[in-house]
Amino acid sequence: MSEYREEGRRDSIALARFLLSAAAASGIDARWLAREAELPAWALTAGMGAIDARHVTRIWELIEHALEGGDAALAVAAQYRMGALDLYDYLFATAPTLGEGLARSRRYLHLVTTNCTLDAAVADDGTVTYSFRQQHPVDRRTDLAQRAAVLMCCDRARAATSLQFAPVRVGFAHPAPRSARRLAEVIGTDAIEFGAPVTSFTFRLAELGSPMRTADPVLAEILIRYAESVPLPPVTWLEQFRAVLTGVMEDGAPCGVDEVARRMTVSVRTLQRRLAEWGTTWSAQLDEIRYRRAREADLLANPTMQSLAARLGYSDVRSVRRAMRRWKDVTSLDSHH
């Protein structure tokens, strides 16, 4: 069961793509990086979506190794520009004030990762501390990710307000890196604690009222409405498999086990073994997804066999007819219960 809890962690495709582009700017071959991290091929061209967090943590590991002792977090954060994290960035940028922007960053962090939360606490000294709470044990790779996240949050705050303020203090849950001096220069403060209980950054409460030069209430309303409608990323391997299988159908690609295995960067044998571990089979899942898509699109009410075959990835009309008879029996059985 621990394996499935591990697989429940999700990172956004936008985050993975940003890391690849940042690595390329540092002279690392992005195609090699994607291949070594076993990044699914569809993730490089898809719009919004999520992938297993192991791919992103592996990218961090590879970047650090390729930089041969250089600070991977600093190198990645230096390449950050507003919009690199897609919807998540624009939810922040369109807020009226820095405080509201950070509130949205907390509320919608799941659009970037489900591996941590961002908490806020107001202190008596007139400051607000934002803390990253890790859902999975912290290791070297999550240290890098959190260090980069603090750097990017500070950079985003300065860019959106056009104010050159620095956080009052910063805490990192990891030991001091070799480039601690450079880290302090980039953040803008020497008040950095290493080995802190959690990774955090602190702003003055008065600064949170700073207006955002990128504020846009009309666009913000649209983005928030859209963000609220975005489903949470799949939390199990089986849900990820179903999402990929559905994507193959939507793309109009041949709906075969070979194509799904390729997009999930596993062998056909491994894919079928994993399905067996979940107590199901390729044919059972394929039939279920086809039935669900047909029902959701109301294709069963007035079916045209040729269109059903095309929409659901069947090779011929006879296969559709057999499937419809089977689905009719299942529907009839369900109605009696």
N, C-alpha and C positions, 0 to 999 in steps of 0.2 A: 504493500500500500504506500510506502514512502516514495516509490517511484512515481505514482500518480499524483501525489502531493507536489512533487518537484515539477511535474509537467503542468500543474495548474497555474504556474507563474507565467505571465504573458508580458511581452514588450511590444510596442507598436512597430509596424513596418517603417514608419517615418524615422523612428529612432535608429533602426538598423541601417537605413540608407544614409542618414546623416553621419553615422560613424564611418561608413565606407568612404564617403566623400571627404571627411576630415582626414582619414588615414591616407587617402590618395594625395591630398595636399601636403602631407608630410613625406611623400615619396614612397609610400607603400602601395603595392599592386592591389587594387581593390578587387579585381577578379579572383586573384589568388586568395585574398582574405575571405571573400564570400564562399569560395569552394572549401577552404579549410574549416570554416565555421559551419559547413553543411547547411548554408542558408537556402531555403527552398527557392527554386528558380522563379516561381510566381511572385515571390515577395519583392523582387527587383522591379517589377512593372505594375504591380497592383496599386490601387488607390489606398484608401484607408483599410486598416486591418491589423491583425496581431499575429505574432508567432511565438513559439515556445521560447521562454527567456534564456534557455541554454545557448541558443544561437548568439544572442547579444553578449552574454557573459564570455563566450568563447572569442568573440570579436575583440573584446577588451583585452583578453589574455594575449591574443596574437599581436595586437597593436603594441602592447608593452614589450613583448619579446622582440618585435621588429625594430623598435626604437633603441634597443640595446642600452637600457639604463636611463634613457630620457624620460621625462615625466609625461606619461601618456595622457593624464587628465588635462594638464596644461596645453599639450599639443592639440587635443580635441577641442577643448573650450575656446582656443584661439581662433578656430574656424567657424564658431557659431555665429549665425546671423539670424535676426528676427524672421520667423517663418520657417526655419529649418525643421521645426517639430509640428508643422502643419496646423491643424485646427487648434491644438493646444496653445500654440503661440499667439494666435489671433484672438482667442478668447481673452488672453491677458492684455494684449495690445489695445483692444477696443474699450477697455474699462475706463471709467471716468477718472479714477485715482489709482495711485500705486497700491494702496491698501485693498481696494476692490479687485485689482488685477491679481494680487497674491491670493486673495480669497478664492478667485476662480481657479488659480493654479492648484490650490488645495482640493477644491471640489471636483475638478476634472482630471486629476492626476492619473486616473485609470485609463485615460486616453493614450498615455505614454507607457505606463507600466502598472501592473497589478502586484508588483513585488514590494512596494512600500507605500506608506501614507505620509502626508505632510501636515503636521500638527502645528497649532499656533497657541502661544501662551503670553498673556500680558503680565508684565512685572510692575512692582510698585515704583520702580525707578523711571517709569515712562517709556519703556521699551517693549517690543514684541519679538519673541523668539520663535522662529520657524524650525521645526525639527523633523528630520526624516526618520520614520520608524520602519525598520526593515521587517518584512514578513518572513524572510528566510535568513538563516544565519549569515552574518557578514563574513566575507572572505576577501582575499586580495583584489578580486575582480570587482566586487561591490564597493570596495574602498575607492577604486578608481572612478566608478560611476558616480558615487556620491560626491567626491571631490569636484568632478566636472560639473555636476548639477549645481553645486553652490556657486562656482565660478560663472556659470551660465545665468543663474538667477540674478546675480549682482550685475552682470553685464546687461541683461535684459531690462533691469530696473533703471539703469543709467540711460540706456538708449531710448526707452519709452518716455522718460521725464526730461531728458536733456540736462539732468543735474549730475554733477560729478561727486555725489556723496558716496561714502563707503559704509559698510555695516559697522555697528558699534563693536561687535566681537563675532568671532566665528569659532565653532568647535568641530573637530574632526575625530571620529571614533577610531582612527588608525594612528600608528606612530608617525612621527615627523618624517617626511620624505627627504631625499637628498637636496631637493630644490626648494626647501622651506622659505628661503629668502625671496626667491623669484615668486613663489606663491603669495607671499605677503604683499609684494609689489603689485601684483595683478589684482588682488582683492582690494588693496588700498588701506590695509590696517595691519599693525603688528600684534593686535590683540587676538591671537590665534592660540587655541588650546588643542594640543594633540593628545590622543588617548582619552578623549572625552566620552561620557556615557553614550551619547548619540551625536550624529553629525547635524549641525545646526548653524543658522546665521541669524543675527539680531539687528533690527532696525529701530530707530527712534519712532515712537508713536506719532510725533508731529510730522515726520517725513512721509508717513503713509498717506497723509492728506494731499501730497503733491499731485497736481493734475497731470494727466498723461497727454502728451502732445499728439498721440495717435488715437485718442478717444473717438469713438463713433457709436453713439447710442442706437442708431437704426441698424447698422451692421451687427452690433453686439446682440441685439434682440434676435436677429435671424440666426446667428451662430449659436447662441444659447439654446434656442429652440431645436436646432439641429443636433447639438451635443446631447441634449436630453433624450433624443430619439435614437442615438447610437447605442446598440446593444453592447453589453459587456462582452469582452473577448471570450471565446470558448475556454473552458477550464479543464477539460480532459483531452486525452489523446483521441478518443473516439469522436468528440465534438469537432476537433481539428480536422480529423479525417472527413467527417460529413461536410464541413465547410469547403474543403478542397474538392470533394466530389461534386458538390453543388456548383462550385466555380467552373469546373470542367464542363458541366452541362450548359452553364450560362455562356461560356465562351464558344460553344458549338464544336468543341474538340471531340474526337472519337472517345466515347465513354467506356474506356477499357481500364483494366487494373494496371496495365503498364504505364498509362499516362498519369494516373493518380499517384502511383509509386514514384514516378519521376519527379512530380511536383513536390512530393513530400521528402525527396532525397533519400529514399530507402529502396531496398530491393523488393521485388514482388514477393519473395519468400518471407521477408521480414514483415511486410505489410500484412500478409495473410496470417502470419503467426500472431501479430499484435491483435488482429481482429478476433482470433480464436481465444486469446487471453481475455477479451471482453465478452466472450460467450456469443459471438456472432460470426457471420461469414460475409465475404464480398458480395455474393448474390443476394443475400438477405438485405444488406445495407443499400445496395443499388436499387432493389425493388422498393424499399421503403422511401428512399429519396425521390424516386420517380413518382410514386403515388402521392407524396406530399406536394411536390411541385405541380402535378396535374390538378390536385384538389385546390391548392391555393390560387392557381390561375383560372379556376373554374373551367378547365378543359374537359372535365368529365360530363358537364351538363349537355353540351352540344358538340360532341367529339367529331373531328375530322381526322380519320385515321392517318392520313399522310402528314398532317400538321403535328399530331401527337407523336408520331415516330421521329420527326425532326426535332421537336422541342425536348423530347425526353431521351434522345440518344439511342433509339432502337434502329436496328439495321433493316427491318422490314415491317410491313403492316401486320403480317400474321403474328409476330411477337407482341405487337400492341394489343391485338384482339385477345390473345391468351392472358396478358396481364390484366386487361379490363375485366375479364370473367373472374379472375382471381380476386381483384379488388372489390368487385361487386359482392362476392361471397363474404369477404371480410366485413364490408360495410353492413351487409344484411345481418351477420352474426353480432356485430356491435350494437345494432339497433334493438336486438332482442334482449340486451342486457341493460 
